[in-house]
């Protein structure tokens, strides 16, 4: 999608944490705004949505998770 001189690309991605510290499995990690991992889900986090904005030269201008379009426009 093109907005003025900026191209926008919405993406859905899943973070995989490699070699996590044992602290991330403790509930206290959420007090720091860190994700609490569970032994059931392993190192994968819930999928996230964001929109990447590129200049006409191909450089990333910003990543804006509040701006969505396409099939993810209404997904929370």
C-alpha positions in Angstrom: 0.0 0.0 0.0 1.3 3.4 -0.8 0.7 6.4 1.5 2.1 9.6 -0.1 5.8 8.9 -0.7 5.9 6.0 1.7 5.2 2.3 1.1 3.5 0.4 3.9 3.7 -3.3 4.4 1.7 -5.1 7.1 3.3 -8.2 8.6 2.4 -10.9 11.1 5.4 -12.5 12.9 6.1 -14.8 15.8 9.1 -14.2 18.1 11.1 -17.3 19.0 13.4 -16.7 22.0 16.6 -18.7 21.8 18.4 -19.8 24.9 16.1 -18.0 27.4 17.2 -17.1 30.9 15.4 -19.1 33.6 14.0 -15.8 35.0 11.7 -15.6 31.9 9.8 -18.7 33.2 9.0 -17.0 36.5 5.9 -14.8 37.0 8.1 -12.0 38.4 9.4 -11.3 34.9 6.0 -9.7 33.9 6.6 -6.9 36.4 9.4 -5.8 34.1 7.2 -5.9 31.1 8.9 -9.1 29.9 6.9 -12.0 28.5 6.5 -14.9 30.9 7.3 -18.1 29.1 5.6 -21.4 29.9 7.0 -24.9 29.6 4.0 -25.7 27.4 4.5 -23.1 24.7 8.3 -23.3 24.8 10.1 -20.3 23.4 7.5 -19.0 21.0 5.5 -15.9 21.7 2.0 -15.1 20.4 2.0 -13.7 16.9 2.3 -10.0 16.6 1.1 -7.6 13.9 2.8 -4.4 12.7 3.1 -2.3 9.6 6.5 -1.3 8.3 6.8 2.0 6.5 9.5 2.3 3.8 10.7 5.4 2.0 10.9 5.5 -1.8 14.6 4.7 -1.5 13.7 1.5 0.4 14.8 2.6 3.9 12.6 1.7 6.9 10.9 4.9 8.1 9.1 3.4 11.1 7.2 0.3 12.4 3.7 1.2 13.5 1.7 -1.6 15.1 -1.4 0.7 15.3 -1.7 1.1 11.5 -3.0 -2.0 9.7 -4.5 -2.8 6.3 -5.4 -5.9 4.3 -6.4 -9.2 5.9 -5.2 -8.1 9.4 -7.0 -4.7 9.6 -9.6 -5.9 12.1 -7.5 -8.5 14.0 -6.5 -7.7 17.6 
